[in-house]
Amino acid sequence: MSDDRSLENAGFIPEVTGDGSATFYSEEFGEHFHCRQGAYTDAQRNYVDAANIPELAQAERLTILDVCYGLGYNTAAALDTIGRVNPDCQVTIRALEINAVVVRDAIANNLIHHWTPATQQILKTLATEHQYKSPTLDMELLIGDARQTLQPLAGNGWQADAILFDPFSPTRCPQLWTVEFFSLTAQCLAKNGILATYSCAAAVRSAMELAGFSIGSFPGVGRTWPCTIATKDQRPLPGLSQQEQEHLQTRAAVPYRDPTLKATAAAIIAQRQQQQQQSTLESTSAWRRRWLTGHGAQR
Ligand SMILES: C[S@@+](CC[C@H](N)C(=O)[O-])C[C@H]1O[C@@H](n2cnc3c(N)ncnc32)[C@H](O)[C@@H]1O
């Protein structure tokens, strides 16, 4: 994929979410960029707070990987939080995003007005120059497929204290939820670092475990289903409920695979479906009957 997105180059249209902040809808992926209950709240609570950034920012240095920068809300919430907690913190951020148009349109539609003026200025500079340097911030926005743009960082031994992991949902964008992409991401997480993501899909969690993460569950704000945090060390994390543990024993937990980090979404989905058909794991519908009668599907 390139960043010349013919479907979406015409421009994104803002839609207001439950907390008054706006998001976009992606025609290409058939999904909104944030949960409809509140885009700013999602960034602050389900990413920045979940990844423990208020505490991490008390250190002298903090390094963050923002996987799927989009409108920049997760980075913006992190910057505002760090500015409040410890303005002297030396911050390094690398953000990955395939579509420069969405970055630009967030600014063009003035969707960033909630953040502090300093953070707004950083986001504006990033949208045009794709980097921002100051005495306390070294930030680069790497435009391209995250499966490729992350490889040089991993190859150079680059390490993040916090990873904000926010692709479109696994059925829409499976290429960023594979065992192989999580393995690449895990290489970039410091030993005592933490990854936060909204998804609790069994395929996602099993891929994370196969990539070497320990996983924990937390109740996302404004989200129907729990979110996931992950580490590479053995520190205790909030445990998975019985329901969540049993979900990992079903065919829903067959992970997405992409050994070359270049496969199309369709190929990744087809390969997983084949694996599921051959699987001896319990059917997910049996698990759903036990736990979810009357509820919706899990992202
Ligand atoms: C759910 S949105 C992210 C929202 C964002 N974190 C924010 O705060 O606005 C997912 C983003 O992933 C981007 N994306 C999709 N496929 C990608 C890929 N292969 N590599 C990098 N970014 C990708 C989309 O363009 C979109 O901006």
The ligand as an ORCA input file, in Angstrom:
! r2SCAN-3c Opt
* xyz 0 1
  C      -8.077      3.544     14.444
  S      -7.185      4.657     13.460
  C      -6.009      5.365     14.568
  C      -6.525      6.533     15.358
  C      -5.419      7.317     15.989
  N      -4.668      6.556     16.969
  C      -5.900      8.619     16.561
  O      -5.703      8.868     17.751
  O      -6.480      9.400     15.811
  C      -6.153      3.572     12.526
  C      -5.105      4.276     11.653
  O      -4.266      3.269     11.078
  C      -3.840      3.723      9.818
  N      -3.338      2.548      9.086
  C      -4.051      1.604      8.420
  N      -3.236      0.665      7.915
  C      -1.980      1.009      8.271
  C      -0.697      0.441      8.042
  N      -0.555     -0.694      7.362
  N       0.384      1.076      8.547
  C       0.250      2.218      9.261
  N      -0.940      2.810      9.500
  C      -2.036      2.210      9.018
  C      -5.061      4.380      9.253
  O      -4.743      5.262      8.202
  C      -5.628      5.077     10.488
  O      -5.153      6.386     10.569
*
